Amino acid sequence: MTYAFPLPIPVLETDRLILREPREADFTAALAFNDSPRNVFVGGMLERRWIWRGVLANIGHWALRGYGFFSVDTKAGDFIGRVGVIYHDGWDEPELGWHLFDGFEGKGYALEAARAARADYHARVSPNPPISYIDPANLRSRALAERLGARPEREAVFHDKTITVWRHPAPVAREAGHTYAHTVSISKPDAFQTPKRGD
């Protein structure tokens, strides 16, 4: 049985990417990411049940706060990672976060998606600049934060680790050279399925 999840989540379109709602079909890629070395800075090697709960938690975040992680597709249809603003219990402020799956780094996708997600957050939610929690050893994320115009603000203990809090710049009317098609859609009926009795 299919279930049309009645949660309006923006769909953002950039030159090369589509930022969309989370779907059950994303779970397989999330599992693979969890089991890869690329996950070392965002938890790393969790049990399968926690990855499933993470998928559900993101949907709940969208329902509660009106923003969250977008699933990011290329226009060719490849699911390449997640980018968005999240604000969990115990966090200092809303955070712009990102992670790309293996094989899609080094192409500028994270920068393109993060700019779109940040612009959407400012347009719909708040003009306050978000932060990014970044492990000092995560050189790729540090470089991306710099390209996004963020700057190191302070050190903090986050999940029992000393990290750097990066502050993003205040929003502008339009980021130079970048425009975003912005629509609001209801998640597609095939996005979520209820299990059949006995499954």
N, C-alpha and C positions, 0 to 999 in steps of 0.2 A: 504494500500500500504506500503510495506517495503522499507526502504532506507538504503543502505550500506554507512555508514558514513566514508568518506575516510581520516581518521585521524590515522596515525600510532602511537600506544601507546604500550610501552613495556608490555609484560606479564612476570611476575617474578614468579618463582616457588621455594618454600622452602620445607623443610621436610614435613610440614603439611598444607601449605597454597598456594594459588594462588592469586597473586596481578594482577588485570586486569583493563580493561577500564571501565568507568562508563556506565551504561545502564539505559534505561527508567524504566526497571523493579525494579531498586534500589529505586525508589521514595517512594514506600510504606514503606519500612524499614526506610528511612530517615524521613518520617512523624512520625512514631512511636517513633523514637529516639527524635525528636523535642518535643514531648508531654510527655517525660519521665523525671524524676529527673536527669538522667544521663547527660542531656543537660545543666545543670546549669552553667557550666564553658565555654560553647561555644555559648552563645547567649540566648538560652532558650525560649521556648514557642512562636515561631514566627508564623505569619499567614501562611496558606498553600501556598499562592502565593509566599512567600519569600523562602520557601523550594524548590519549583519548580525552582525559579530563581537561587537558589544556585546550583542545579544540572546542569543547563545550564551554570552557571558561571564557574564551574569546567571544563566543556568541553572546554569553551573558554580559560581558563587558559592553558590547554594542547596545544591548537592551537597557542596561542600567545607566550608562553614561552618554550614549549617542555617538560614540567613536570607539575605535579599537584597531586591531591589526587588519589590514586588507590582505587578501590573497592576491598575488601579482602574477599575471599571465603576460607572455609575449603575444603580439597580434597573430603569431603563427599557432598559438594555442598551448605553448609550453607553460606549465606552472613552475615558476622559478624561485619563489620565496614569499616572505611576508614582510610588510612594512606598515607602520602606522603609529599612532599615539595611544599610549596605555597609561593607566593610573590606578595601580593596585593599592590595597590597604597597606599602610606602613611606608609608602613611598613619599618622598618629599614633595614632588610635583608631577604633573603629567610628563611623560617621557616619549620622545620620538625614538623609536627603535627599528631595527632592520636585521634581517638575515636572509642571505641568498643560498640556494642549494648548489651542490657541487656541479661545476661545469658552466655556471652562469656568471661567475665573478669576472672582473676585469673588462667588462663591456660597457660600463657606465649605467647599468640598469638600476643599481641601488641609488645612485644620485638622482636619476630621473624619477624614480618612484618616491623617494623621500621628499623631494621638492613638491611633488603633487600632493602627497599625504599631509605635509606641513601646511601648504596653502589651503587645503580643504579644512583642516583643523581651525586655522585662523578665520576662514570665511564663515564657518558654521558654528564654531564653539567658543573660541576665545581669542582675543588679540594678544594675550600674554605669551611670551616666547617659552617654548618647552625646553626641557633639559634632555641630555642623553647621558646615561650611566655607561662609562667605557673603562674596561680594564686597561691599565697602561701598557700591557703586553699585546693588546689587540691593535696591531699597527694598521691594519686595513680600516678598522672602524675609526681610528683616530684620523687617518687621512681623509676619510669620507666626511667626518664631522667638520674638518677644516674647509673642505670644498663646499660644504653647506653654509659656511660662514660662522659656524659655532666656534667658541673659544673656551679653553679650560677656565673654570671658575673656582673650584675648590676640590679638595680631597674629602672623601666620606667613606664610611664603612657600610657596605651594601652586601647583604647575604654573607656576612662574615668575611668579606674581602675588602681590602682597601682599593677603591676605584677613584677615577676622576669624574667629576660632574662637569659636563660641557653645557654652556648656555648658548642657545640659538639666538640669532638676531631678531629684532622686532619685525613684524610683518610689513611688507610694502604692498602697494596696490597690485603690482604684478611683478614677478621675478623676471628680470631682464632676459629677453629672448625665449621665455617659456610661457606657453598658454596651455590651458587644460579644459577639455570638454568635460562638463560636469552634469550628470543626471542622477536622479534618485530612482531606484527601482526596487521592486519587491523581489526577494530571492526566488529563483525559478522553482517550479514545482518539483523538478527532479533533483534539487539540491539536497534535500533531506528526506530520508525514508524511515518510516516506522517499521520495526521488525515484525515479521509475521508471527502469529501465535505458535509457539513451539520452537522458534529459532534460538 
